């Protein structure tokens, strides 16, 4: 089975607007609305923050969705999505995030768990993600 997301790249975040140890604020221009891409963007926003917290030494992935609030939409193409992911709790190898999204002046809140696994202290994936993070933060 082949899944096509119609994305040009696997990284959906266009810009990191702010980032500190408690939260990250990101921006994405969604060309075509898709519920799966909405979930992926939530996961990527929180996931890149989790990697930042772990100094990019761990791989982050969507572990589970505790609460998910979809926006009520009849959006056209080229939708700007702003996401604010805030750390709620850190437990063992997972971080619970409250993720707020703003789309066309509509706000939604979701709760997701990001899982963390060791990736090694020095590998190509960590270096590339750290470079992407720096570029998106400019």
N, C-alpha and C positions, 0 to 999 in steps of 0.2 A: 504494500500500500504506500502510495506517495502522497504526502501532504504538501500543498502549495499555499503559502501564506500571502503570496503576491507582494512580499517585501523585497526591497532591493538589497538589504543587508540584515544580518541577524540582530544588530544593535539598533533598537528603536529610538533611544534617547537622542534628541537633536542637541540639547544643551542642558548643562547642570547650572541652574540659576543660583543655588546656594548649597552649602554642605558644611556640617559640623558633626560633632560626635553624637548628637541627639537626633538629627534629621537631615533630609536632603530634599531639595525642590528641583524638579526637572520639567523639561518642556519637550513636547513631541508634536509634530505636524502630521496628523493622521490623514492620509490622502483619501482613503475609502474606509467608512466605518465597518468594523467587524468585531463582534463580541469576543472572539478568541484573541484578537490583537489587543483589545482593551485589557484583558486579563494578563497577557504577556507584558504589556507596558507597566502595569502595576508591579508585576514580579521583577522586571528589570530595574525599575526605580529603586525598590527596596533592596534588591539583590546587589546592585552596584554599591549601595551604601553599606551593606553588610560586608562586602569585600574591602571597602575602604576602612571600616572598623578593624578588620583583621589584617590590615597592612597588605592586602592582596595576596596573602599566603594561603587562603582557603577558597575553595570553589563554593559558590552560593547557588541555590536552586529553590524553586517554589516547592515547599514541603506540603503545605495544605492551606486551604482557604477556610478561615473561621466564620467570617461574614462577608458577603459580597453584595454590593448595591450597584446595580447597573443604572446608568442615567436613562431617563425617558428621552428617547431620541427620535427625531426625524431629521437627522443632520444631512447636510450636503457633503461634498468632498472638501478636502483641505481644512480639517478641523484642528484647531490648536487645543491641545490637552496639557494642562498644568497639573502636576502631581506633587503632593507634599507627603513624604513618608516619614513617620516619627516612630522611634523605638519605644515600645511599651514595656517589653520584658525580654531579658536575655536568659535563656535556660540551656545548659549543656551545649549542644551543637545546633541550636536554633534561636532565631530572634523573631519575636512577635512585633509586627508593625501595624500601626493604624495608618491607612493610606487614604488621603483626601484628594479627590480629583475635581478640577474645575473645567467644565466644557460648556462653552457658550453661556456663561454666567450661571450654570447649573452645578451644584456641588453634590458629590456623593462621598460616602465614607465606607471603607472596607477594612477588614482585619485579615492579615495573611501571615503565615509562618514562612520564614526563609530558613532552609536547612544549610548547614555548613559542613564540608568535608575537607580533610587535608589534601593539599595538592602538591606539597613539596615546598621547600623554602625558596628554590630558585629554578623556575622553569619558564619556557617561552610564553605560555599562556598568561602567567602572572605579569610578565614584563609588558606584553601587548595590552592587557587590560589596564595596567597602570598608566601607560602612554595615552590610551583612549580617554581615561578619566581626566588626565591633565588637559588634553585637547578640548574636551567638552566643557571644562571649567573656565576656559578663557573668556 
